[in-house]
Amino acid sequence: MKLVTYIIRADELNIQMNESAGARLGWLADSYVVDAVFAQRWLEANRGISFPHSLPADILTLLTRGATELQMLKEVGRLLRNEDLPRLRVEGEPVAVLLSEVRLLAPVPMPTSVRDFYAFEQHVKTSRQRRGLEMIPEWYQIPVFYFSNHRSIVGPEAAVAKPSYTEWLDFELEVACVIGKKGKNIPADRALEYIAGFTIMNDWSARDMQRQEMKVGLGPAKGKDFATSLGPYLVTLDELEDRRTGHHWDLQMTAKVNGKPLSSGNMKDLYWSFPQMIERASLECELVPGDVIGSGTVGTGCILELGPEVHRWLQPGDVVELEIERLGVLSNRIVKSESSLLPK
């Protein structure tokens, strides 16, 4: 399934101060978004089908309840497969709404945590070479990550404010998994059981601030914590099984800025696999449903690696489109920040 968190565009003015309050759980069915709660209610009222309990209206509760909850949602989807979706209503509410009539938020609008790894060898090598640095042997010994800001998540088509403190704003083409099962000290050979699905991730980066911070030997911090985009869907593993070989998936990854192709890579090129990342992240540390684990940037997947001579740093008005085969397109527009430092 392609799981989504959405709001009706007509309701935007009423809930824009608190998007999550009006957000609902659904899934993509062709050109429609099907509401999980309304779909189940329709089946109960019109097909006499009973369920052990009601599905939740948000994705975090769905994941927290465990694999059986996701299976129940998939069963609801299967039972509706041959129904005429546009005609279905529950208490006057449509069960399915045209995709063009909703606004998708990040599939997990507020993750429980966000870890971002550094797992594509080409990106690490090339970025270091551009700075005149040799490859670090330790990179081949363990997969490493940092924690980002789980409260600065941005969804598809949403604006990303260019921080007032940077002139070197960059995108990063990444893929992320969302954890769907609680676990600690998870071995790599069992890690697939803990993945709820994959989504596209853009780890926005203020490179000048990041460079300054990293010289101190700690970070990144303000170079990264202002925004991370996720979306447009959370795609469950069964949808991708035909592209899996062992612990790798053959999915093409591309990036465009203002329609110009800049980046091209493949998810199968990960040096450190997602199961290895999960094994490392869960070492003496409990992972919980809703945790996000990013891959790090794919080779050629950012301006830092390509060089500003290939494309200048991002400016307000630029549109960045990240696309991963089967996972959709994650598009965001850069806007000028309206904030500034508080007066002393």
ABEGO torsion letter per residue (X at the ends): XBBBBBBBAAAAAAAAABAAAABBBBBBBEABBBBAAAAAAAAAAAAGBBBABBBBABAAAAAAAEAAAAAAAAAAAAAAAABBAAABBBGGBBABBBAAABBBBBABABBABBBBBBABAAAAAAAAAAAGBBBBAAAAABBBBBBBBAAABBBBGBBBBBBAABABBBBBBBBBBBBABBBBGBBAAAAAAABAEBBBBBBBBBAAAAAAAAAAGBOBBAAAAABBBBOABBBBAAAAAAABBEABBBBBBBBBBGGBBABBBBAAABABBAAAAAAAAABGBBBBBGBBBBAEBBBGABAAAAEAAABBBBBBGBBBBBBBBGAEBBBBBBBBBABBBBBX
